[in-house]
């Protein structure tokens, strides 16, 4: 794709988009949609960190730890839903199969990140990490994983 060259008075030439940036943009356009969604998962990590920070700094000290966990889970469901919906508008998924594959990949990446980063980087015990999956104790984090796994499919179906 050629970037047109424009001439301004005085004879100077300029491009609307510089050639190196144009090449970068065009290479991004050619990235397979699956890879785009895998890379977009890192945006969910950032959103989750912001959500957790709000919990710890804003409302966590005012309510019980369990209630803060549940409220944080609810806000994560909402925030992830908005994010995934926007992704679906930017990069429409071509099939239900791909939507399910992306959801499954995101769940695997999330679990791996939570356990590996949580244990080895932050230093949480394995017991603490598994505790957030105990629905009988009111720990509802599992809902975020379920939503992360099915949301690409849900928004694909809503669009088609």
C-alpha positions as CSV (number, residue, x, y, z in Angstrom):
1,X,0.0,0.0,0.0
2,X,1.5,3.3,-1.1
3,X,1.3,6.3,1.2
4,X,0.6,9.3,-1.0
5,X,3.1,12.1,-1.0
6,X,1.6,15.6,-0.6
7,X,3.3,18.9,-1.7
8,X,2.9,22.0,0.3
9,X,3.6,25.5,-0.9
10,X,7.3,26.1,-1.3
11,X,7.9,22.6,-2.7
12,X,8.4,20.6,0.5
13,X,7.1,17.0,0.3
14,X,5.4,15.3,3.3
15,X,3.6,12.1,4.1
16,X,0.5,12.0,6.3
17,X,2.0,8.9,8.0
18,X,5.8,8.5,8.0
19,X,7.0,5.4,6.1
20,X,8.3,3.4,9.2
21,X,5.0,4.0,11.0
22,X,3.0,3.0,7.9
23,X,5.0,-0.3,7.7
24,X,4.3,-0.9,11.4
25,X,0.6,-0.3,11.0
26,X,0.3,-2.5,8.0
27,X,2.1,-5.3,9.7
28,X,-0.3,-5.0,12.7
29,X,-3.2,-5.3,10.3
30,X,-1.8,-8.6,9.0
31,X,-1.4,-10.2,12.5
32,X,-3.8,-13.2,12.7
33,X,-6.9,-12.4,14.8
34,X,-6.1,-15.2,17.2
35,X,-2.7,-13.6,18.1
36,X,-4.4,-10.2,18.4
37,X,-6.7,-11.6,21.1
38,X,-3.9,-13.4,22.8
39,X,-2.0,-10.1,23.0
40,X,-5.2,-8.4,24.2
41,X,-5.2,-10.7,27.2
42,X,-2.4,-8.5,28.7
43,X,-4.9,-5.6,28.7
44,X,-7.1,-7.7,31.0
45,X,-4.1,-8.2,33.3
46,X,-3.8,-4.5,33.5
47,X,-7.5,-4.0,34.2
48,X,-7.3,-6.7,36.9
49,X,-4.4,-5.0,38.6
50,X,-6.3,-1.7,38.6
51,X,-9.4,-3.5,39.9
52,X,-7.3,-5.1,42.7
53,X,-5.7,-1.8,43.6
54,X,-9.0,-0.1,43.9
55,X,-10.1,-3.0,46.2
56,X,-7.1,-2.7,48.5
57,X,-6.9,1.1,48.6
58,X,-10.4,2.3,48.3
59,X,-13.2,0.1,49.6
60,X,-11.3,-2.9,51.1
61,X,-10.5,-1.2,54.4
62,X,-14.2,-0.3,54.8
63,X,-15.8,-3.7,54.5
64,X,-15.0,-7.3,55.3
65,X,-12.4,-9.2,53.3
66,X,-14.9,-11.6,51.9
67,X,-17.3,-8.8,50.9
68,X,-14.4,-6.9,49.3
69,X,-13.4,-10.1,47.4
70,X,-17.0,-10.5,46.1
71,X,-17.4,-6.8,45.2
72,X,-14.0,-7.0,43.4
73,X,-15.1,-10.1,41.5
74,X,-18.4,-8.4,40.4
75,X,-16.5,-5.3,39.2
76,X,-14.0,-7.6,37.3
77,X,-16.9,-9.3,35.6
78,X,-18.3,-5.9,34.5
79,X,-14.9,-4.4,33.4
80,X,-13.9,-7.6,31.5
81,X,-17.2,-7.7,29.8
82,X,-16.8,-4.1,28.6
83,X,-13.3,-4.8,27.4
84,X,-14.1,-8.0,25.6
85,X,-17.1,-6.3,23.9
86,X,-14.9,-3.5,22.7
87,X,-12.4,-6.1,21.4
88,X,-15.2,-7.8,19.5
89,X,-16.1,-4.5,17.8
90,X,-12.5,-3.7,16.9
91,X,-11.6,-7.2,15.7
92,X,-14.9,-9.1,14.9
93,X,-14.5,-12.8,15.4
94,X,-15.3,-14.8,12.3
95,X,-16.6,-18.0,14.0
96,X,-18.0,-19.4,17.2
97,X,-15.2,-22.0,17.2
98,X,-12.5,-19.2,17.3
99,X,-14.4,-17.4,20.0
100,X,-14.4,-20.5,22.2
101,X,-10.7,-21.2,21.4
102,X,-9.8,-17.6,22.5
103,X,-11.8,-18.0,25.7
104,X,-10.1,-21.3,26.5
105,X,-6.7,-19.8,25.8
106,X,-7.5,-16.8,28.1
107,X,-8.6,-19.0,30.9
108,X,-5.4,-21.1,30.7
109,X,-3.3,-18.0,30.6
110,X,-5.1,-16.5,33.5
111,X,-4.7,-19.6,35.7
112,X,-1.1,-19.9,34.8
113,X,-0.4,-16.2,35.5
114,X,-2.4,-16.3,38.8
115,X,-0.6,-19.3,40.2
116,X,2.9,-18.8,38.8
117,X,3.1,-15.0,39.3
118,X,1.1,-15.2,42.5
119,X,3.3,-17.8,44.1
120,X,6.8,-17.1,42.7
121,X,6.7,-13.3,42.2
122,X,4.3,-12.2,45.0
123,X,5.0,-15.0,47.4
124,X,1.4,-16.2,48.1
125,X,1.2,-19.7,49.4
126,X,-0.4,-22.4,47.3
127,X,-3.1,-22.7,50.0
128,X,-4.0,-19.0,49.7
129,X,-4.1,-19.2,45.9
130,X,-6.4,-22.2,45.9
131,X,-8.6,-20.7,48.6
132,X,-10.0,-18.1,46.1
133,X,-11.6,-21.1,44.2
134,X,-13.6,-22.3,47.3
135,X,-17.2,-21.4,46.4
136,X,-18.4,-23.0,49.6
137,X,-16.4,-20.3,51.5
138,X,-18.0,-17.5,49.5
139,X,-15.0,-17.1,47.2
140,X,-16.4,-16.3,43.8
141,X,-13.3,-15.7,41.8
142,X,-14.2,-18.8,39.7
143,X,-16.9,-16.7,38.1
144,X,-14.3,-14.5,36.6
145,X,-12.6,-17.5,35.0
146,X,-15.9,-18.8,33.7
147,X,-16.9,-15.3,32.3
148,X,-13.4,-14.9,30.7
149,X,-13.8,-18.3,29.0
150,X,-17.3,-17.7,27.6
151,X,-17.4,-14.0,27.0
152,X,-15.8,-14.0,23.6
153,X,-18.5,-16.6,22.5
154,X,-21.3,-14.6,24.1
155,X,-20.3,-11.4,22.4
156,X,-19.8,-13.2,19.1
157,X,-23.3,-14.6,19.3
158,X,-24.8,-11.2,20.2
159,X,-23.1,-9.7,17.2
160,X,-24.2,-12.4,14.7
